[in-house]
Amino acid sequence: EAKPTSRLLENELPDQHDDAPEEKPLLDPPEIVLTRFAMQTLYAPSRLMPSSERISRAGNATLPNGFPLMQSTQGERFTFEPVGAWQGFSHYITAVLVVNQSPLRVLVDLTKVRGNFSHITAQHHYIGPKGDLTDRTTVYLVSDKPFNEAVLEDAYAY
């Protein structure tokens, strides 16, 4: 079935014969594309697992032992565990599991995250008290450098 010429994409025009394939423009900002990719990689069913030639694993993200990634607002305590890191579009994204260790239900206040991150997204807005089914969330941290460097910048008296 022939496509109407008005609907052809530029890279489908017959007179273009570049050796290198042209990258399609992003429909969303790169930070959103990276966040969606990380979320789906960690939590989507295998049949929906994303793949991209423009996003790749970014090595092992680590935190210094006892590093307070999120400042306490009500005396709550958390544990933090990086669970994945990727790079693409000149950015890095790291997924960090946050587990509440206190008996308080806590609003996830992204302004309390330490480090030099341009975009931060939480999987859930609240974390339940320790031992509850809702006592954890994942935060997605986007930066222009690897996590191990970005997390130590602007680390407020750590």
N, C-alpha and C positions, 0 to 999 in steps of 0.2 A: 504494500500500500504506500503510495507516494505521499510525502509530507508537503503541506503547503509551504512555499518558499518563505512566506512572511514569518513562519514559526521556526525556521532553521536557526540553530545556534551558530555563532561565528565560527567555532572550531569545526563545524560540519560543512562549511562552504567548500565546494569542490576545488576552488582555485588555491586553497591553502595547503601546503605540503611541508610543514616544518618537521624536522626530525624528532625534536623533543615534544612530548605531549604537553599541551597547555593545561595549566592547573585551573580548575573551575573556581570562580570566586565563591567565597563563603557567603551563605545566606544570613548568618548570625555573626556577632562579634567573636573573635577567636577564644576569648575567655569563656563564653557560653558553650561553644563547641567543645572545648577541652573539659569543662565541667560535666556536660552531658555524657561525653565519652567515658570519663572516670566513673560516673554514677552507674552507667549501664554495664561497664566492665566488671564492677564489683557486685552489682545487685540484680542485673537482668537475667532472665532464663537463658540458657545456652543458645537457644534458637534466635535470640535477639542480641547476641554478643556483637559489639561493634568491631569493625576493623577499618583501618585507615592507613594509607601509605604516608600520610603527612603527620601522624602521631605515633610516637614510639615510647617504649619503656625508658625511664630516666635513671636507672640504677637504684641503689638502696638508700632510701631516705632514713635518717636516724635523728634522734633527739638526744641531747646530753642527758645523762641520768638525773631524774628529778626536775628536769626543766619545766617551769610553769608556763606552758603554752598559752593558757587563758588565765587572766587575773581573776581572783575571787572577788565577788561582790557581796556575798552574804555569809562568808565563812565556809563555803562549799569547797570540796576537794575533788580533783579529777585525776585519772590516769590517762596517758596519751600514747597511742601506738600508731606510727605511720604504717599504712596497709597497702599503699601503692603510689607510684610516681611515674609521670609521663611528661613528654616534651613535644611541642609542636607549635608552629606559627610564631617562633621566637619567644615562646613562653614555656613555663614549667607549671605543672599542677601536681599537688600532693594530697592524697586522701589520708586523713588522720582520724582514727577511732578515738572518741572521747567517751570515757566511762565515769559516771558520777560515783564517788566514793562516800558521799555524805547522805544524811537522811532527808535532805531537802529536795523539793521539786524546783528545778532551776530553768529560768529563761536563758537561752543561748544568746549571749550578748557578744556579737561579733566585733564590737569596738574594743573588747578586752583581750583580743588575740594579739599575742606578741610576735613581732617580726615584721619584715618589709614585704607585705603582700598587697598587690594591686586589687585583687578581688577575693572575697571570702564568701562561701556559701555553706550553709548547714543543711544536712539532710532533714533534720527536725528542728522546730523552734523551741521545744522544751525537752529537758532530760528529767526523767523520773528519779525518785530516790533509789539509793543503792539496794540492789536485790530485786527491784521491780523489773518487769519485762521492758519497760521504757527507760531504763537507766543508762542508755548509751545513744550516741548519734555519730555520724561521720561528718567532719568538716573538710571542705575542699579549698585549698589555698593556692592561689595563682600568683606567680612572681615572674620577674624577668631573669632570674638566676636560679640555680639548683636550690632545693629546699634547705640543704645543710648550710648554705651560705645565707639565704634570705631569712631563716628563722633566727639567726643570731644578730641581725641588724635591728636597731631600735628595740632592743630586748629589755629596756627599762630595768636597770639596776640588777640584772641577773648576774 
